[in-house]
Amino acid sequence: MKYKSLLVFSVLLAAIAVSCSKENASGNLPTGIDIEVGENSSLFILNQGAWPGGSTLDVKNLSTGEFSANWFAAANPDITQGLGNTGNDMAVIGGKLWVLMNGSNIISVVNPATGKLERTLDVDSPRYIIKKGNYAYVTSYGAAVNGSVYGVKGKVYRIDPATYETKTVEVGYQPEGLTVLGDKLYVANSGGYQTEHDNYLSVIDLSSFSVAGNIELPVENLNRLFSAGGKLWVTTYDCYTPDWSAITTPASLGSVTADGEYEAVRVSSVGFPALSKDKLYMISYDGLSCIDTADSSVSRIELKGEDGKAFALSNPYGITVNPVSGDLYISDANFTGDSRVLCFAADGTFKWSQTTGIGTGPMLVY
């Protein structure tokens, strides 16, 4: 889960209780590069669990429809602690499935064919991951784990998938999304644990892996970050009053040029995003929006049930897109019981529903 604003979410929960070789994969945080997947692809489904319970990993074969619940645990019966706590993001790197376990301070490296755990990497509070060139890059809250340590800046890990050699560089407070544009790595700093949230992107030179500067934005509490259409696309979290009684600034979406020019993008409600080629999809309680990154135009995709009527989501908590078929996979989370993943065609027509684990969020097609 998250930083200060997600603490509100946790409190509310407590209150209500690729190519054919598949070297690339499509998840919640693609890099903006066109992605292909093979015909015999699977949907990997990460369930965060009932906070602070253990996360689980499900798999659905998209060709046969076969579903394997708690797939990781079945493949690793001797690992009593399971996958770890609070899975936050996934990526396939070097033919391995990397699963970021924010609460356990590890990355679990899993064989995507067998589900076997191959190794764990120690990373302080890992948040999001991308691959560029020969390295994987991971944002980290650093020592500020679960809001128990304040005034500590976060960092970015650079990990060599061949040797697992690691190097870090310090960025802002509680960094979240990251992406690459040109020869620079950009990092969205939230400052979610701080009294005053962060409002800048850290700019890291890829060749030297050092901070080259910052881009200050007119919005704060930065969240997800993508690159497409020659620009950066950044979302923010809601900001609350000190007593959490009201939202002072709602979540937002904007585009940013490499030289820092910011332009707000008006969507009805900012929620969980996914980028597929030149389209940015945004799922929220208010429905599904699609942003064309070429011209920032926004359109609505009306989700329809089997009866052709409007489909209502209970708690949309994640989205990813199949880059081959264009199908949309949306997680409808439940943190006290089973969740579900819903599949819609690109035009919003309902295709299937799958019961999943507790707190379903990140998904990945591989």
N, C-alpha and C positions, 0 to 999 in steps of 0.2 A: 504494500500500500504506500503511504506517503507521509510526508512532512506535515506541517502545521495544519493546513486546510484539510488534509485527509484525516487529521485527528477528529475533526467534526464528524466525518463519515464513520469513523470507528465508534465514536460515542453513540451515533444514531443506531448503528448496528447492534451495539450492546443494549441499547434501549429497546429495540424491537426483537431482541436477541441478536530458372535452372535449365539447365540444359538437360538432354537425355541422361547425362551422367549425374544430374542433380547436384551440381556443385554450388548452385545458388538456390536461395529459398525466399519465399515471400511471407513476411510476417507483419506485425504491427508497426515495425520501424524499418522499412526498407530505405535504402540510401538514395533513391531517386534514379538509379540505374535501371534500365529495362531488364526485367527478370523473366526467365522462362522456367517452367517446371515440366517434368516428364509426364507422359500419359497416365502412368500408374502412380499417382501421387496420393499422399495421405495428409490429413488435417491433424496436426498436433495441437492438443487442447490443454492448457495449463490452468489448473484449478487452485486458487490461492488458499482455500481452506477456511474454516471458521476461525477468525482471528483469536488467539495466535496459533491456531492449530496447523498441522502439517499440510503442505501442498501436495497435490497429486497430478499425474500426467495421464491423459487419455489419448487414444489415437483412433481415427476413423479413416478407413480406406475409401477414397473417393471414387474408385472404380467399382468395387464390389459392394460397398455400403457396410462392410464388416466393421464392428465397433469393439474396441478393447478398453474396458473401463479399468482405471488404476493400473495402466499398462506397466509403468515403471516398477511398482511394487511387485507385480507378478514376475517380472524379469529379474528382480533382485531381492529374493525372499530373505536373504541373510543380512540385509541392511535394515536393521530394526528402526532406525530413525527416519527411514524413507528418503524422499527427495530433498527435504529441507523445509524451511518455513518461509512463506510469503514469496512465491514465485512472481517475478516482476516483468521479465522479458525473455525472449528466446531468439536464437539465430542458428543457422547451420553454417559452420565455418570449418574448412578442411575436411568436409565429409562427416563432421561430428555435430551433434545437437548440443549447443551450449545453453544451459538454463540458469538464469540469474536468480539466486535465492537471496532476496534482500534481507530477510530476518535472520538467516543463518550465516550471513557474511561469506558466502561461497558461490562459485559457479560450478554447477554439476555438468560434466562433459559426458554425454551419453551416446552410445551407438544407435543411430536412428533406425537401423534394420532390426536389431535384437532387443533394444531397450536396456542393455547392460550398461551400468555405470563404469566408465573407464578411468576417470580420475576426478578429483575436486581441486579447484583453485581457490586459494584464500584471497578474497577481495572484500574490503570494508563496504558494507551496505551497497551492493551493486544495484544500479537502476536500469540503464539501457545500454544496448550494445549495437555496434555496426562493424562492418569489415571494410577496409580500404587498403588496396595494395597487399602487402605482405603481413598486415597486422590487424588484430581486432582491437577496437577502442571501446572502453566501458566507462560510463560515468559512475561516480561513487560519492556518497555523502561523507566519506572519510570516517573520522571518529564520532561524528554526530549521528549516532545510531539510535533510531526510534525516539528522537527528541530528547534523549537523556543527557546529551552534551551540547552546549550552546557555544556560539562564538568560534566554532571550528570550521574552517573552509573545507570544501570538497576537493576532489581531484579527478583526473582522468587517468585510467590505466591503459597502457599500450602493451598488448600481449602478442608474442610471436606464437602462432598456432603450431609451428613445427617443433619448437623447443620449450614453449611455455615460459620463456624468459619475459620478465615484466619490468616495466619502467613507468613511473608516475610523474604527473605535473599538476601543480595546484591551480585550481580555478576559483569560482565564486562559492557562495554558500548554497548547499544542497542542490547541486547540478542535476538536471533531469535529461531531456532529450539532447541528441547530438547528431550532426550530419556533416557532410563534406561538400564544399562548393569550391571548385578550382583546386588550388593547392593548399587550401586552409581547412582546418577542422573547426567547426563552430559548436559551442556548448551553451545551452539555455540554463541559466542559474535561477533557481526559484527563491532562495533565501527563506524557505517556508518555515524553518524553525526560529527565524529571527523576528524581533519586534517590527523591524522594517524589512520588507521583502526586497530581493534583488531585482534590478531592472536592466541587466546588461547581458550580452552574449560575450563569452570568452572566445578569442580568436587564437587558434594554435597553428603554428607553422608545422606542416607535416614533415618536412625534411629535417628540421632540427628538433622537433617535438618540444617546442618551447612556446610560451604565450607571447604572441606578437602584438596583442592589444585587446581592447574591449570595444564593443558597440553598445552605447547606451540607448535604450528605447523609451518611448513615452508610456509604456505599460510595465507592470511589475508582476512578480510571482510567476515567472516564466515556467513553462511546462514542456510540451513536445516541440520538436524541431525537425524540419524536413527541407530538402532542396529539390526544386523542380522549376522548369521554365526560366532558368538563369537567376532565380531568386531563392531566398530563404523564406520558410513559412513557419511562424511561431504561434503557439497557443499559450494561454495563461490559465491559471487556476482562479477560482473565485477568491476574493478577499473578504474577510469577516471583521466585525467589530471585536474589540478585545474580549468581550464576554460571550462571543459567538451568537449573539441574539439576532444579527441581521447581516446580510451580504452588503458590503460597502461598494465593491466593484465586481461586476459579473465577469465570468470568463470571456476571453476575447480571442480573435484570430487576426493575424496581420501578415503582410509580406514585407520582406526587408531586402534591399539591394546589398551588394557586397560592400558598398561605401556607407551603409547605415541608413539609407532613406526608408522610412517606415510608412506603410499605408494600411489602414484598417480595412478588413474585409467583413462586410455585414452579413452575418448568418443569424437565423432566428435563435439558435441556441448552440453554444460550443460544448462539445462532448468529447468522445473518444475518437481519435482520428486514425486513418490509414491512407497511405499513399500508394497508388497503382499507376505507374507510368506518369502521365501528366494530369491525373485526376486525384484530388484530395477528398476523401470521404469522411463525413463527420456524423456519428450516431449519438443521439442524446434522447432524453425523455420527450423532446419535441419532434422527434422523427429523424429522418436521414437527409442530409444535404450533400451535394456534390459540387466541389469548387474546381473550375477549370483553371489550372495554374498558368495557362497562356495569357488569359485576359482577366482573371479574378472574378469571372462571372459565376453566379451561384444558382443552382437549380435544385429542386426538390425531387426526391424519389419516393413515391408513395408506396409503402409496404402493404401488400395485399395478402389476405389469408386464402385458404383453400376455397372458401366461399366467394372470393372476389371482393370481399369487404375490407375496409381498413384494418390493418393488423396492429394491435396495441402491445407494446413491450412493457414488462413489469420493471425491470432494472437493467437497461442496456449498459454493458460494462466492457465492451471491446468489439472490434470489427477488424476483419481482414478480407482481402479480395483475391480470388483466384485469377492470376494474370492470363491464363489460357482461356477459360470459359467466361470470365467476367462475373462469376457467381460471387455473391456477398455472403459472408459468414458473420453472424452477429451473436455475441454471447449475451444471454439474458440471465443475470446472476441471481443466486439465492445464497445467502450466507448462513442460513440455518438448516438447509436441506438441499436437495438436488437442484442444480441449475439446468439450463438447456442451451444448446447451440441451434440457431435457426439459419437455414440456407434459403436465400432468395436469388432469383435470376437478376441480371443487371437492370431490368426494368421494374424490379420490386415484386415480381410474382413469386409466391411461396413455392418452395420445392420440397423441403423436408425439415424435420425437427429431430434432434437427438438429445436425450436426457444425459446429463454429464454430472460432474462432481460438485462439491461445495465451492462457491465463489469463483465460477468460471470467468476468466478474463482474457489473457493473451492467447493468441492462436497463430499458427504458422502453417503454410502450405509447402510441402516438400515431397 
